[in-house]
Amino acid sequence: MDKGATMKIIIDEDECIGCGICAEMCPEDVLEVDEEEEVCKVVRPDDCIECEACSVNCEYEAVQCVQED
């Protein structure tokens, strides 16, 4: 990754079923399940350590980590 670039977590709410696997796999508690909307949400983006565990473990391909400049 380029210096100065950061990762942004994007959740496709049409694909997300709110199972919470991404939130469970995140070592920094960046994600939480919104029980009312039944989808995961990025609640602490500044705490992301860019490990991509959320996207790698989402079997619905609802979570993407994209590089931002």
C-alpha positions as CSV (number, residue, x, y, z in Angstrom):
1,M,0.0,0.0,0.0
2,D,1.2,3.5,-0.7
3,K,2.2,5.7,2.1
4,G,-0.6,8.1,3.0
5,A,-3.3,5.9,1.5
6,T,-6.0,4.4,3.8
7,M,-8.5,1.7,3.5
8,K,-12.2,2.4,3.4
9,I,-14.7,-0.4,4.3
10,I,-17.7,-0.4,2.1
11,I,-20.7,-2.6,3.0
12,D,-23.2,-3.5,0.2
13,E,-26.4,-3.4,2.2
14,D,-28.3,-5.2,-0.6
15,E,-25.9,-8.2,-0.1
16,C,-25.4,-8.0,3.6
17,I,-27.7,-10.2,5.7
18,G,-26.6,-8.9,9.0
19,C,-25.0,-12.2,10.1
20,G,-22.2,-10.4,12.0
21,I,-19.3,-12.5,10.8
22,C,-17.4,-9.5,9.7
23,A,-18.0,-7.7,13.0
24,E,-16.9,-10.9,14.9
25,M,-13.7,-11.2,12.8
26,C,-12.7,-7.5,13.2
27,P,-10.0,-7.3,15.9
28,E,-10.7,-3.6,16.5
29,D,-14.5,-3.6,16.7
30,V,-14.8,-1.3,13.7
31,L,-18.1,-3.0,12.6
32,E,-21.4,-3.6,14.4
33,V,-24.7,-5.3,13.4
34,D,-27.5,-2.8,13.1
35,E,-30.3,-5.0,14.6
36,E,-33.1,-2.7,13.3
37,E,-31.9,-2.6,9.7
38,E,-30.4,-6.2,9.8
39,V,-27.1,-5.1,8.2
40,C,-23.6,-4.5,9.4
41,K,-22.4,-0.9,9.7
42,V,-19.0,0.7,9.9
43,V,-19.1,2.4,13.3
44,R,-15.5,3.2,14.1
45,P,-13.7,3.7,10.8
46,D,-10.7,5.4,12.4
47,D,-9.9,2.3,14.4
48,C,-9.4,0.2,11.3
49,I,-6.0,-1.5,11.1
50,E,-6.5,-2.5,7.5
51,C,-6.3,-6.2,8.1
52,E,-9.2,-6.9,5.7
53,A,-10.5,-9.7,8.0
54,C,-14.0,-8.3,7.5
55,S,-14.0,-8.7,3.7
56,V,-12.1,-11.9,3.6
57,N,-14.5,-13.6,5.9
58,C,-17.8,-12.3,4.4
59,E,-19.3,-15.3,2.5
60,Y,-21.9,-13.0,0.9
61,E,-19.2,-10.7,-0.6
62,A,-21.0,-7.8,1.0
63,V,-17.9,-6.2,2.5
64,Q,-15.2,-4.6,0.4
65,C,-12.0,-2.8,1.5
66,V,-10.9,-0.2,-1.0
67,Q,-7.8,1.9,-1.0
68,E,-8.2,5.7,-0.8
69,D,-5.6,8.3,-1.4
